[in-house]
Amino acid sequence: MKPNPSEYDKRQIKRMYSLLSDYKSEKISIRKLIDSLEALHGCLESIDESWKQGFLGKWGTLEDTYSWAIYQERKHFDEKEAELVDKAIEDITVLLNKLVSEEELENIEL
């Protein structure tokens, strides 16, 4: 059975979908994506704790990969890092879809 997030949480989830899309279309940086996803995750009120932990695992991949690149004084990901980031974004999208599909959020006002 699919969870039924509150209207408030649906707005946060819609923002998460939007951020992922903006990153993929290069409208925002990876840093902005990481920071914003973390903030929105912290705002979720009616979402199961196990889902939140799963999300943090995928989000952590983004954070760790970005941090490593910065530590290496690089502004761009190497091929392996880019694959890790792409996979984490795919996995976050799958997790979001388990809560509510992007299409189901079309009528939700931000």
N, C-alpha and C positions, 0 to 999 in steps of 0.2 A: 504494500500500500504506500502510495506517495504521500509525503508529509504535506501539511497544509499551512504554509507560512502565513504570518499575519500580514496585513496590508503594509505596515511599516517595514517588515523584513522584505517584502516583495520589492519595495522601492530600493532598498539597499542592494538586493540581488540584481535588479535592473541596472543599477549603477555599476556593479561588478561586470556584467555583460558588456556594458558600454565601454568601460576601461579596457577590457580585453580586446575589443574591436578597435579602439583608438590606438592601442599599442601595435596591433597587427598592421594597421594602416599607417604606422609611424607618425601619428599625431601627438603621442606622448612618449616620454622616455621610460626606460625600464625602471629607473628610480621612482618616477611618479607612479607607475603601475604598482610597484611593490608597496610604497607608502600608502597609497589609496586603498589597495586591497586589504592591507593590515587594519587600517582605520575602519573600513566598512565591516570587516569580520568582527571587530570589537563592538560594533553597534548592533549586531544581530541579537534579537531577544527571544524568539520562539523556536530556535533551531536546536536540534539534538546535539548534545555534547560530542558524540562520536563523529558526527558529520563535521563539526568544528575542528576536531583534532585531525581528521583526514585532510581538511582544507589547509590547516597549518603545515602539514607535512609537505604538500605540494607548493604552498607559498614559500616554505623554507628552502626549497630547491631554487626558486627564483632569487631569494635573498643571498643564499650561499654562493651561487654562481656569479651574481653581480659583485659580491664582496671579494671573491677571489680575483676577478678581472681587475677590480680597483687596486687590490693589493699588488697585483702584477704590473700596475701602472699602465693598464691598457684601457682604451676607450671603447673597444669593440670586442665582442665575443669571438673566440676561435670556433672552429667547426663543431667540435664536441660540445662546447658550452652552448652554442646556438641550438643544438639538438636537445640538450637538457632543458633549456628555456622553452622551446617549442613543445616538448612533451609535457612539461609542467602546466603550460597554458591549456593544452588539450585536456589534461587530467582535471584541472580546475573547472573547465567548461563541462565536463562529464559530471562532476560533483554538483555544479549549479543546476544542471538538467535533472538531477535526481530530486531536487527541491521543486523546481518549476521551470518549464521551458521558456525560452526567450519569447516565443510566439504568445504564450499565455500572459506575458507582461505587457503586451502592446497597448493595452488600455490603462495601464498604471501611470499615473502622473508623478513626475519627479518634483 
